[in-house]
Amino acid sequence: VVCCFQCPSASPAATMRCAAPSLLVWAASSAPAPIPPDVDCGVRDLAYTFGMKLVPRHGSFPVLHDALGLSQGACRRPVTEAPAPPAQLPALPAGALFVDPAGSDSNPGTQEAPLQHVATAVHRAPGGVVVLRGGHHFLGATLQLGAGNSGLTVMGYPGEAAVISGGRRLEAKWTKSAMAGNVWETTLQGVDKVPSLLVDGKRATLARFPNKPGGVEVSCGYGCVLSGKDQEWAPPAAHPAPQFYTDTNPDHKRNGSNFGFHEYTVGIGGACEIFDPPVSYWCSQDPQGGGTPGKMGFRLPTGVRVKEGELVNGPYKDVSQAVLHVYRPWRWASWMFEVANYSAATSTFTFGRGGFQGARGSDTGGDFFVEGVMEELDSPGEFFFNETSKQLFLYFNGTGAPPPSVELDAPQLDTLVNISATRWSPAANISFTSVTFTAAAPTFFAPHAVPSGGDWALARRGAVLAEGTVGFTVDGCTFDRLDGNGLMLSGYHREARVVGSDFSFLGGTAIALWGRTNETAEEGTGGPAAGIDGTDGNHPDLTLLEGNTAREVGIYEKQASFFFQAKAARSTVRGNVFFNGPRAGLNFNDGFAGGDEVANNLIFSTCRETGDHGPINSWDRQPYLTTTRTGAPSLVMQWRSIHHNLIIDNFSPQEDVDNDDGSAYYDTHHNVLVYGSTGLKSDYGGHDNRHHENVYVYVDVAVATWKAEMQGGHA
């Protein structure tokens, strides 16, 4: 059935949102009818064709073909023969310094006599051109750059694969372990930690229960966990009350809806001491939001007693390296906890450090798994490193011992490149071109903070971490198998460009933009009262993301996305292909300044391991003063435009575009929205959202609003 969707006259607010009719391909007020196979196969084929056009450098794009299920099953079809266009190899600039892993730092750095280390070349030519020859360039320490490196270009040698690694190559002399199965062991010299392990460039799985049959890099969806409902959770600890702050300046009171979100409000300390800095909207005096039962505040369970017999390889002898990965109920995030105490007799774990990996707490935990205990080394592809004895155990996924040719890399550095400058003295025109970044260490126990009023908490870190830049460029790079975030643009940035790059198999988010307001002394003076004020411009502005791919993100932290933005302005996300993530594909954590454009992207297979979300998600619970909309300080952000995207909500289907909790000033039009229960959700104080001229394919309800009573002058 093809018909025009007319907004119901009973809902004037919804009618305002749908000023123009939209094309609706099948809809009903109840659950959708079974989707005809030819329609579903046609959707997949359309996505494949669109993806190849968006990113022609991938040619026939076999990983996209596989991800769409076109390699097998009812929709099986051959890959399209589409050779990648010839690479435009850049000329080697005169005066460049060359680096080769087999070189020597006593060399002059010419092409014939290259240097050995990247840091040495950057030290000799701080604002010049550094060319990396093919091979692994292992960093002994984070590459530190600043304003004095303005103009620096680090590029891969044309036609060669230059890899910057934060790992350490391990030397193993294997002996057969007494453990059951094909387990081999070796004692490592001079290695104190193996937080994760790459075997021939792919992750091994840290010993865990329940097992993951496909390994840590393959999503189990909602599986491979123990049910949280069957466990006995220790109640939250008592904390002193936070220091509450609410901005009562009448000029800072935002109108829009009758639901709330009118004032800037935070809490400092109390249960939020676990964040760094210890400030959060969710520790404020009266946080509001969907799923918040009254004055919820932030709190966490303090332990769990596991149901008898569930940990079939228990009891454990040593839990000093154990980590419990716990989903928040409703699967809004995942927490990680170290173990402070363990009772083998009762299978009770008392939590130690952790729980700061999501902004919203709960009295109990949800589904969970245990990793980092020797007894759980029982499945091919798993490993365990005993930090006391320095023994590495590997359940080799093959016959006999791992051959001598197997390469073992243990990530050591969580940040490979750190650009640190200020808005007053920025690092200008630094670029990385045709370089691969790999083997960054996990960051889920690094300090996390709550960026703004959304649900997310992040580590302000990335394999490439930059702050205080102008004209920073990442072009044609690969971010692969990094255990934290890929690229973090923190604080002040102007006109950063991330183009033609690929992000895959990341522990956290692919690309994150996170500005600053003066909420705390760490960020500037005047906090917390100055936290509302973004007019000083200490945030990313005019960022371009174009022609990138991102897939298999959130390997560890499930509150992860392909693109995340908090306290940033005028970002353009255009012509990208995003698929296979645990939560929202794109997440706008606030309505800080706006002026953003999301256009011509392919987004599918999001929310694979979490619930109550959509491929594109937003919140706007905290007002901010910015100048983006009119040039003068305003509490109203400039319109965000979402248009000409192909969005397929094929996992945990809810909303294609989830404008949640106060989200306002979104103009969503000319998109193809496939599957999901709702095309647009605007709720809990959402207002002034335009949704028009979209095509809906097997969407249950085109537009849904609730708890969205508007104030005068808003719709």
N, C-alpha and C positions, 0 to 999 in steps of 0.2 A: 504494500500500500504506500503510495506517495501522496502526501497532502501538505497543505500549508498549516503550520502551527500558529494558532492564535492564542495569545495569553488569556487566561480566564478573566472574565470581567469582574468576578468576585474579588479579585486581588489587584487593586489599583497599583500597588507598588510593583507587582510582577509585570503588569501591563507597561509601566514606564520602562522597565528593563528590556522589554521586547518591542521596542518602537517599530521595528521592521519585521515582517514575517520571516521565518526561517524554514528551510526545507527539511522535512522530517521523513526519514525512511523507516517506517514501522515504529509505532509507539503504542503503548497501552497503559492503562492505569494500574494494571497488575503485572505480574512477572511476564517477561517477553516470551513469545513462543519459541520453540526450538529454531535455531538459526540454520537455514538450508546450507548444506555443504558447499554449494556453488557460490553462495554469498561469502562465506567465511574464507574459502580459497581465493576468491576474488579480492577480498580485503588484503590478504597476505601478499598476493601478487602485486597489488597496487603499492603496498608499502615497500616491497622489494624494488620495484621500478623507480619509485620516488627517491628511495635512499641512494640508489646508484647515480641518479641525476644530481643529488645534493653533494655527494662526495665522489666525483668521478675518478679521483686518484686511486681508489680502491678497486677499480676495474669491475670485475664480475662480483665482487663483494661477497665471497663465500661465507664469511662469518655472519653476515646479515641474512643470507639465504638460509643458513642453518637455524638461526635464532627465530626465524619466522615459520619454522617447521616445514619448509619446502623441500627438505632433503629426504623425507620419509612420510609415511602415512597417506591419508586421503588427498592431501594437497601437494603431493610430491610432483616436482617438475625440475627439469635440468637448470643449472645456472645459466644465466644469459652470458653469451660470449661477448665480453666488453673489455678488451685490453685497456689497462691503465694508460692514460696519455703519457708520452715520453716526459721524463722528469726534466725540468729546467734546471740544469746544474749550474750553480753560481760560479762565477770566476773567483779564483783565489786572489784576494787583495794583496797588493804589493806591501811588503813590510810585515806580513803576518808572522806570528810565532806558531810553530808546529809542535804538537805534543803526541807522543807515541808511547804506549805502555812499555815498549821495548827500548825506549830512548834513554837518555841520561841528562840529569839536570846540570851537568858540567858542559853540555853541548850548547852551541849558540842559538838553537831553536829554529834552524832553517829546515826546509823540507828534507834536505839530505842528512842533516844532523839534528833530529828533533829532541826536545826536552822529554822528560818522563812524566812529570806531574802537572796537573792543571793549575794548581795553586802557584807553582813556580812561574808558569807563563803569565798568569794574571798579575803577579807581583812585578814582573819585568815590564809588562805592557798594560798598565791598569786601565787605560782607556783605548786600547788598540784592538786588534783582531787576533783571536786565538783559534787555531784550527786543530781539531782533534782527529787523529787517524783512527781507523777501525780498531775494535777491541774494547776490553773492559778497563776503564780508568777508575780504579778503586781509590776512594778518598780516605785519607787517614783522619781528616777532620772536616767539619762543615766549611764549604767555600764561602768566605765572608766578603761581601761587596758593599759599597756605600757610594756616597756622592763623588768620591774621588775616582770612581770607576765609570763615571758618565762617558757614554760613547763606546763602551766595551761591547764587542761582539764575540760570542763563543759559538762556533759553528762546527758541524761535522764535516769531515773531508768528503767532497762530492762523490757519491756512489759507494761510500763505505758506511758501516754501522758503528758509530761511535757511541759508547755506553758509559754514562757516569753512574757509578755504583756506590751506594752507602754500605755495602756488605764487605765481608771478609771471606776470602777463598780459604776453605778448610782443607787440611791434609789429613786423610784418613787411612789408617791401616786396620782393615776390618778383621775381626775374629767372630766366629759364630757364637751367639749368645745362648745361654742355657734356657731362655724363655721359649715358650711354644711358638711355632710358626717360623717364618723366614726372617728372623730378627738377627741383626748384626750389630756389633758394638766396636767403638774405637775410643781411645782417650785422646782428648785434644790438648795441645800445648798452647799456653798463653791466651786462652779464650775463656772469658768469664761468663758470657751469656750467649745463648742461641734462642732469642725470643721467637724466631720463626726460621724456616729453612727452605732454601730454594735448591731443588734437585734438578740439574740440567735446565735451570731457568724457570721451573714451575714449583709452586708451593707444595711441600709435604704438610701433612695434617698433624698438629700437636695432639698427642694421645688424649682421647676424650671418650665420654659416654653421654648419650648414645652416639654410636658411630655415624659417620657420613659415608655412605657407600661410594659416592662419586668423588670424595675428597673435599677439602675445605673450599675449593674454588667452584664447586657445583652447588647451586642452591637446592635445598630440600623443601622449599616453600614453607609450609607450616609444620613440617615433620622434623625428624632427627632431634627431638627434644623430649624431656619428661614433662608431663602435665603439671602445671602449677596448682591446679585445683585440688590435686590429691595430696598436697603437702601441708605441713603445719608451719606457718610463718611466724617468726618472732616479731612482736610489735615494734613500732618505731621508738627510738630513744627520746628521752625528754631533753629539750633544748631551751636555753633562755630565749625570751621573745626577741625577735629582730628589732632593729631600729627602723621604725616606719617613717617613710617620707611620702607625702602627697603634695604636689604643686597646687596651691590654692589661689594662685594669681588668676583673677577673672579673665584676663586677656589670654590666658593659656588654657582656658576651658573649651574643649572641642564639642561642637554639636554634631548632629547627624542622625543618631538613633536614640530611642528611649531605653535601649537595653543597657548601655553603659559605655565604658571605654572613653570617658570624657576627660579625665585628668591623667597626667603623668604620675605614676606611683611605683615605688620600689620598696623592698625591704633589704636591710643590710645586716649580715650576721645571722645569729640564730641557727636554724637548720641549714641555712645557705652558706655557712662557713666552709662547706666542702667545695664551694666554687672559688675560682681565683680570677678576678676579684669576687669577694663574697656578697654579691648584690644580685637581686633577681626580682622581676615582676611577681613571681610565684611565691615570694616571701613577703609581699606587701600586705597591707592590713586587710584588704578585701579583694583578692584576685578574682576576676570573672572570666568565664570562658565555657565553651561547650564541654560537658563532662565534669564540671566542677561542682560538687555537692556542697554548697554553702561556702563558708570560709575554710577552704581546704588547706591552704598553705602547702609548703613543701615538706615531705617526710618520706622516709624509706623504711622498709623492713630491716631488722638487724640480724636476721639469720633465718635458717630453715631447717626443720627436721624432716628428712626425706622418708617417705613411706617405706616400711620394712620390705626388703626384698627387691626394691627398685634398682638400687645400685648393685647389679649382679656380680661385679668384680670386687666389691667392697667386703669388709672394711679396709680402709687405706692405712698403710704404715706411715706415710709421710705426705702431708698436705702443704708443706712449706712453699711449694711452687704452684699450688692449685689455684685455679680461677673459676668462679661460677659466673656463667653468662646467663642473665635473667632478663626475660622480656617483662616490660611493664604490662600489667593487665590491659587488655584491649590491643596489645601490641603497638603502642604508640612510640616505643623506643626500646633499646636494650641496655641494661646495666651490666657492668663487670665488677665483681667483688673479689678481693683477696680474702683469704681465710685467716681469721685471728685465732680461733679455737675450733677444735674438732673433737667430737665424742664418737669414737668408733662403736661403742656399745649401743648408742641410740641413733647413729647416723645423723648427727646434728652438726651443722656448720654455723659458727658465729662469724658474721661478716667483719672484715677489716676494711682497709681502704677501698673506696669505689663508690658507685652509685651516682656519680656526677656526670654520667654520659647522656643524661636527658634532663630537661628543665623541669619536668612535672613529675612529682612523686606519687606514692601510693602507700597504703598500709601494708599491702601484701605484694608478693611477686607473682609473675605469670609463669609460662613455660620456661624451661631452663635446661642447660647442660653443664657438665663438669669437664674441665680439661686440665692438663698439667700434672697428672698423677701417673706413676709408673705402671700401676696395675691395669690401666686402660690401654696400654700399648698392645693391641690385639687385632689390628686390622691392617692389611696392606696399604702402604703409603703413609703410615703414621710414624712419628718420631718422638723421642723424649731425650732431653739433655739434663743430666744430673749436675746441678751447679756446684755441688760439694765435691764430688769425685771427678768432675770434668769428663764424664763418660757420655758419649753420644750414642743413642740406640736408634736404629732405623729398621722398620719392618719393610724390607725391600720388596717392591712390587715387581718381582721378576723371579727368575730361577737362579738359585745360588747367591753368591756374594755380589754386591754392587761392583761392576767392573772398574778398573783403574781410570777409565775414560770419563766416569761420572763426575760432573762438576758440582761441588757443594758450596753454596754461599750462605753465610749467616748475616742478615742485616744487623748493622751496629749503630748507624746514625739515623735519627728520625728526620733530620733536616739536611738535605744535600747542599742546597744553595740558600743563603740568607742575605737578602738585600735590605740593608737597614739605613734609612736616611729620614729626613724630615720634610715637611711642606715648605719650610723656610730655606732649606738647602737640600733639594731633592737629588736623587740619582736619576739622571736624564739619559734617555735613549740607550739603555742597556738592552741587548737582545740575545736570545738563544735560538739557534736555527739548526734543524736537522740533527738533534741530539736526543738520545734515549736516556731517561732517568729510571733507575731501578733499585731494588733492595734497600728501601728505607724501612727503619724499624717501626714497630707498632707504637701508637700514641694513645691508646685508649686509657692508659693510666697516667698520661701527661695531664697537667692542670687544664681543666675545662672551665668555661664561663658561659653565662647566659647572654647571648648577644642583644636581645631586645624582648619584646612581649610575646614572641612565638613559643612553640613547644620545645625548641631545640636548644641543646647545649653542645658546644664544640671546643676542641683544642685550637687555640689560635696558632696553628702550626701547619706545615705542609712540607712535602719533599722539596718544593721550591716555595720559600716564604719571602714575601716582598712587602716592604713598607716604605712610603715616602718616595714614589717614583713619578716621573713624567715620561711618557712615550715608551714604557716598558713593553717589549715584544717577545712573544713565544710563537715561533713559526715553524711548522713542519716537525714538531718534536713528538716524542712518544713517552708517555708516563705509564709504566707497566710494572705491576707487582710491587707496589709501594704499600706499606702496611698502615699508613695513615692517610691524610688528605693528599691529593696530588699537588694542586696549586692553590696557595692562600694569598690573596691580595688584602692586606690588613692596613687599616688606617688610610692615610692620604695616598691617592693615585689619580692621575689624570691621563686619559687617553691610552690606557693599557690595551694591548691587542693580543688575543690568543686565537690564532688562525691555523687551519690546516693541520691540527695536532690530534693525536689519539690517546685516550685515557682508558686503561683496562686493568681489571683485577686489582682494585684498590681496596685497602682496608677501610677507608672512610669516603669522603666526598671527593668528586673529581676536581671541581673548580669552586672556590668559595670566595666571596667578596664580603668584607666585614669592616665597616668603618668604626669611628669612635666619637662618642660625645663624653663630656666630662662628668661621668657618673661617679668616678672614684679618683683618688689622688694619683693612681697609676696613669690615668689618662689625661689629667690636667687639673686645674684649680676650679673651685666652686662647686664640687660635687657634694651631695647628690642633686642639689638644686639646679645645677647646670646640665643635668642629664637630658633635659628636654631640648636643649639648644644645639642644633646641627648647623647653624649658620656660619660657623668658623671654617667649614669646608674640609674637615679632617675625615674624609671618606672617599671611597672610590667613585669617580665620576667619569662618564663618557667611555666606559669600557666596551670593547667589541669582542664578541665570541662568534666566530664564523667558520664554517666548514670543518668543524671538529667532530670526532666521534667519542662517545663515552659508553662503556658497557662493563658489566660485572663489577659494580662498585658496592661498597658496604659489605665487604667480606667479613669484617669483624663488627664494626659499629653499624647497627641497623637503622639508626637515625642518620641516614646518609643519602645523598642525591647526586645527580649529574651536575647540577648547578644550584648553589645556595647563595642567597643575598640577604644581608642585614645592614642597615644604616649605609646604604649606597644609593647612587642616583644615575639615571640615564644610561642604563646598561642596554646593549643591543645583543640579543641572542638570536642569531640568524643562520639558517642553512645548515644546521647540525643534525646528526643522527644519534639518538640516545635510546638505549634499551638495556634491559636486564639489571634492575636495581631493586633494593629491598623496600624502599619507601617512595616518596614523591620523586618524580623526575626532576622538576624544577620547584624550588621552595623559596618564596618571598616571605621572610620572617616578620616583616613589618611594613607599614605604609610610610616609610621615612620621607622620601622626597619624590619618588616616581619618575615619570618621563621615560620609562623603560619600554623596550619593544621586544616581543617574542614572536618571531615570524619565520615561516617557511622551514619549520623543523619537523622531523619525524620522531615521535616519542611513543614507545610501547613497552610492554612487559615491565611495568613499574609495580610498586606495592606487592612484590612477590612474597615478602615475609612479614608484612605488617598490615594493620587494618585501619579503617576510618580515615582514608586519605584518597588522593587522586593523582593522576600524572602531573598536573600542575596544582600547587597548593599555595595558599596565602593566609596570613593573619594580619590584623591591624588593631592590636589591643592598647598600644601606647601612642599618644600624640607626640609629634616632634615639630619643632620650628625649623623650617628650611626655606631657601629662597628659589627653589627650582621652578615652582609654578608661575610666579609673577615677577621675580626679581626682588621682591620684598619679603620679609619674614612672614611665613604663613603656616598654619596648622594643617592645611589641605595639600595633599600631594598632587603633582601633575598626573594626568591620566596615564595609566599603563595600557599598552595596546598588545593584544594577543590575537594574531591573525595569520591566515593562510598556513596553518599547521595541520598535519595529519596526526591525530592523537587516538591511540587504540588502548582502551582500558580493559585489558584482557586478563589481568590478575586481580584478585581481591576487589572485584569491580564495584566502585561506588560512583564518584563524580569524575568526569573528565577534567573539569576545571572546578576546583574546590576553593571558592572564595569564602573562607571560614572566619568566624569571630571578628566582626568589625571591618572586614575587608571592604574597601570602597575605591571608586574611581578606576574600575577596570573596564576596558572597552574590548570585548571579545567578539570577533566577527570573521566571517569568511573562512572558518575552520571546518574540517571534516572530523567529526567526533564519533567514534565507533565504540559500541558496547558501553557498559557501565549502566548503573541504575539511573544516573542523572547526568545530563549534559553540563548544567551549571548548578551548583549549590551556593546560595547566598543566605547566611543564617546568623543568628546571635549578634544582631546589631549591624549586619551588612547593609550597605545602602549605596546608591549612586553607581550601580554596576550595569553597564550596557551589554546586552547579549543579543546579537542580531546577525542575520544573513549567514547562519551556519548550516551545515548539512549534518543531520543526525542519522546514524546507521545502527539500528537495533539498540536504541537507548530507551529505557523504560519511561522516564520522565524527562522532558527536555529542560525545563527550568523548575527548580524547587527552592522555595523560601520559607523560613519559619523564624519566629522570634526576631523579626526584622521590622518592628514598628518604627517608622521614620518620624523625625522631627520636622517642623515646618520648613519648607524650601528644599527638602531632600526627597529622593525617590528611590 
